[in-house]
Amino acid sequence: MELPIQLLEELESVPGFSASDFTEAHRQVPPTSIRMHPLKAPVHYGENLDAVPWCNAGRYLPERPLFTVDPLLHGGAYYVQEASSMFLDYILRSVYPEPEGLRVLDLCAAPGGKSTLLASFLDERSLLISNEVIRNRAGILGENMTRWGYKNAWVCSNDPKDLGKMQGYFDLIVVDAPCSGSGLFRKDERAIAEWSPENVQLCAARQQRILHDVLPALKEGGCLIYATCSYSPEEDEQIMDFLAAQFPLESVPVTVQDDWGIVRVTSAIHGINGYRFFPHRLRGEGFFITVLRKASGETAMPLPKFKSVHARQMAVQIDRFLEQDSYLLLPAENNQFMAIPAGMEADYHYLKQFVYLRKTGITVGGPGPKEWIPEHDLALSVDLRKQLQTVELDLEQALLYLKKETFATPAGAVKGWNLVTYKGLGLGWIKVLDNRINNYLPKNWRIRMDIDWETIL
């Protein structure tokens, strides 16, 4: 692996950098890490794995498995996330020791690592908006947020300028900005071929535009968390100085343990605190993150008056599926309905004025000719009732289900709708008929790869 000479020379002046150690680290296999779902991970899952020091739910794996053939991944028991980026969890817990009723925007959210982390962190009175402007990536984001299963985590697909029109709406904005990607050289050698000083400058200009467009949506006293997977100061410390020069933002320092290997840096002009991750100093990839607080500026715009569209009669159908009764049922496309937390309908009507809500709460299904037809989202919800008719699958059955292939009616299945589970974790729905079962896994969710059954089983 030949690292760009220009980058190595540029980093010589950065604290914590050692060209020889940095180069040697890029000859090593990168670590694999996961972050466990606080409600879905099986009991004792991960207890024999090394912990990520700055994230209680983070674990290192001894080697990278074939995640595609693990039903627990499909059911949302964990998310495969790079360990360095899990430092967001530590920052959140430092800045918000009691996160209550926050409105949070994850601006550049796909594929969903930081959004699933945020959803796990926030309380049920908080609202998370995960945005991804690129539509196909927004689809992947929506799937991952569905697996995570929270009804207060919504997905939109808009330009930052659209979100910036929501003056003072958000308490917290997270911007994991598109960047030149040098921090991922070890995981993706294609990033080396694509790296150049010119691309770094293009990315820095784009980062400035993104931040300039979205920051009006951050309320006075709210926090901005900015991150990249780039080593280049133009995309890191220099962006911090740009922010401090353009907006009334103050640095919010956090205390880190020396033995973690994280390098604390300060920007050259305004002294803003940032945190650098180098692969030769810790078990993780290249990463940079900073947190700033808005000292003055916008106060939140009032939410609009609205006529409720809560479908009271339809909600009776949902009570048998959802554990909590603190939800509203709103109409969606194609005769479907979606459950959102009670008390958030004003936010729903407000957001619709500015953004395209691609996923709102939990899509619970809709009425059929004879019965309610549950949606796949519902099977993965953390609020799903425990008393539902469920059928536990073994590994082979679970993978056949996830490949959307036929398999024999499982033991314990009864006629009608059944929630299929693996190790107690919901995977989706089947409907048992007299002589067959119908697999209701969405086609676009199915496993497409050929499985070597002798190896897997």
Secondary structure, 3 states (H helix, E strand, C coil): CCCCHHHHHHHCCCCCCCHHHHHHHCCCCCCEEEEECCCCCCCCCCCCCEECCCCCCEEEECCCCCHHHCHHHHCCCEEECCCHHHHHHHHHHHHCCCCCCCEEEECCCCCCHHHHHHHHHCCCCCEEEEECCCHHHHHHHHHHHHHHCCCCEEEECCCHHHHHCCCCCEEEEEEECCCCCHHHCCCCCHHHHHCCHHHHHHHHHHHHHHHHHHHHHEEEEEEEEEEECCCCHHHCHHHHHHHHHHCCEEECCCCCCHHHCCEEEECCCCCCEEEEECCCCCCCCCEEEEEEEECCCCCCCCCCCCCCCCCHHHHHHHCCCECCCCEEEEECCCCCEEEEECCCHHHHHHHHCCCCEEECCEEEEEECCCCEEECHHHHCCCCECCCCCEEECCHHHHHHHHCCCCCCCCCCCCCEEEEEEECCEEEEEEEECCCCEEECCCHHHCCCCCCCHHHHC
